[in-house]
Amino acid sequence: MIGQVTGLTATPGHNRIGLSWSAVAGADAYYVYRNDFSCSSGFTRIAEVSGAVTSYTDSNVANTVPY
């Protein structure tokens, strides 16, 4: 069983959020999810990132909207 991501950081920007994390040994890919409405509404997968990559920038966000 592959472990979970650790060291997740989020860096805000103008209408974007940068995410980075520590690599997980043996991971082929990482799936990035977003919750657009509230914690009870569930999550939507917004990206699949290669296992060799440990960051993702989501530029489909708005500055004044909580996620």
N, C-alpha and C positions, 0 to 999 in steps of 0.2 A: 504494500500500500504506500502510495506517495504521500508525503507530508503536506501540511497546509502552508500557505504563504505567511511569512513573518516580515516585520520591518516595514509595513506599508506606510508610506507617507503621501500626503496630498499637498500640492503646491498650487495655490490659486493664481489665476491670471485674468486678464480682461476677456470675459466670455469663454473661458477655458479652465480646465483643471488638469494638472499634471499628476500622474500617479506613478510611484516607483515602489519596488519591493525587493526583498532578498530572493535570490534564486532558490528553487526547490530541486534537489538532486533527483534526476530521472524524469522531470517534467517535460512532456512533449509540447505542451501549450498551456496558456493561462486564459481563462475566460473572465472578461470584465463585465460586471453587472451594474445597473443603475436602478434606483428607486425614485421615480419621478413625482409621486404624489404623497405617499405617507408610508410609514413602515408596515402598515397592515395591508397595503395594496400589492405587495409582492415586488419582485425584481425582474428586470428585462435585461437579457444579455445584449450588450452593445458592441462587444469586440472579442475577437480571438487573437491572442498574441503568441507568437512563436516561443517555444520553451527557452530559446537562446536570448530572448529579450526580456528585460525586467522593468519596463516602463511603458506607459501609454498616456497620450494626451487626448482628453475628451474636449473637443471644440464645439460640441453641440449642446452647450449649456448657456444659461443667461445669468448675469451677475446678481440679479435680485431674487432668484428662485432657489429655494432650499431643495437639496437632493438627499 
